[in-house]
Amino acid sequence: MAQTKVIALTGNQAAAEAMRQINFDVAAVYPISPQTELMGFFAEYVANGEVDTEMIAVDGEHSAMATCIGAAAAGARTITASAGPGIAYMVENLYVASGMRVPMVLLDVNRALSAPLSIHCDHADSMLTRDTGWISIFSENAQEAYHNIIMSVKISEKAMFPIIVNYDGYIVSHSIEDVEILDDETVRDFVGPSDIHRIPYPLLDTDKPVTYGATAQPDYYTECKYQQHVDFLKVYDVVREVFDEFAQIIGKRYDFIEEYKTEDAEYIGISMGSSFGTLKDAVDRLREQGKKVGAIKIRLYRPFPVKEIAQALSKAKGVVVLDRADSFDGIGGPLFKDIASALLATENNPFVHNFIYGLGGREIHEEEFMRAFDRLERLEKGIETRENFVEYLQVRE
């Protein structure tokens, strides 16, 4: 195990520290809350000469992603960060980045989308990115954000797909907690040197000229997307490999999902991001009441861990899916539909119900998650009936 030191940091400070240790070649930046101070912290490292990063101030998030695509295609180790409307503005270019198979890192400091205007956290921005062909990982706290950013470089460059590291705006980004920081040499040894030949087809390798951004007519477009599809399925193995390698450094192995008291659970709640701690508290209190309940956290969101979810839910009677975003489609939130699809691989066919919570940064309390479990049990046993698959928690009458 590597030596660590414990420092009190906000999530944004922890993320900036990971960026400093990795020493990216290029960072394209544009401010938007709650991401702004993240790149502000990193700008201090640049100004003080602590990194060699070329920090490029652009005129918007669309330009930030375009800059990153060019830099990454040229062979530079590249990063950017944004939130909420900024993510929405760069979505067009997210498809370009994944289609071109350029490795890079995007930090999404999760923020709600207008209207009405909110600068606070929910997962609407992440859900915009779920079908763009990017790998996507969620962080529960500052420690996970720090670790995920370090691992994301290696995941992206091994898989040759761009990656998003998500952490909750203000809840994680601006809250202070103890974070175990690795030494610089350990981090840089883990990610490896930023050599142009670490990726297969750098644009600036004049000995092996390649084309980026070509047009594909109908007779070839499908084949391009099929190759992207097949290779994206290989991401599962890449993530496992990197998780295994990182475990040798920190003495703890991350996985696609994290289970809590699920071994004998009849009812299981599922969430992503910072609310998982609250969900575990709800499980503990219900366990004290004799309820057989458990919890699952989704860490790897794209590609979705279908097999792991199906296995974890293979003995459950009912499933509470907790979405921090709504799809407004009459069916349920994005995570709900992912879980419902994964349940097709189970034989027990558990009863699944969706709850929307925490929109626009509203705090969630364990009592509300406890009520969600109670509602699920009543529905599963037929004591109550439902008109829709989804309902809102925390709505004021």
Secondary structure as UniProt FT lines:
FT   STRAND          4..10
FT   HELIX           11..22
FT   STRAND          26..29
FT   TURN            33..35
FT   HELIX           36..47
FT   TURN            48..49
FT   STRAND          54..57
FT   HELIX           61..74
FT   STRAND          78..82
FT   HELIX           85..100
FT   STRAND          105..110
FT   HELIX           124..128
FT   TURN            129..133
FT   STRAND          135..139
FT   HELIX           142..159
FT   STRAND          163..168
FT   TURN            169..173
FT   STRAND          176..182
FT   HELIX           184..191
FT   HELIX           196..198
FT   TURN            203..204
FT   TURN            206..207
FT   HELIX           218..233
FT   HELIX           235..250
FT   STRAND          257..260
FT   TURN            263..264
FT   STRAND          267..271
FT   HELIX           273..275
FT   HELIX           276..288
FT   TURN            289..290
FT   STRAND          293..298
FT   STRAND          300..302
FT   HELIX           306..312
FT   TURN            313..315
FT   STRAND          318..323
FT   HELIX           334..342
FT   HELIX           343..345
FT   STRAND          351..356
FT   HELIX           359..361
FT   HELIX           366..380
FT   TURN            381..382
FT   STRAND          390..392
//
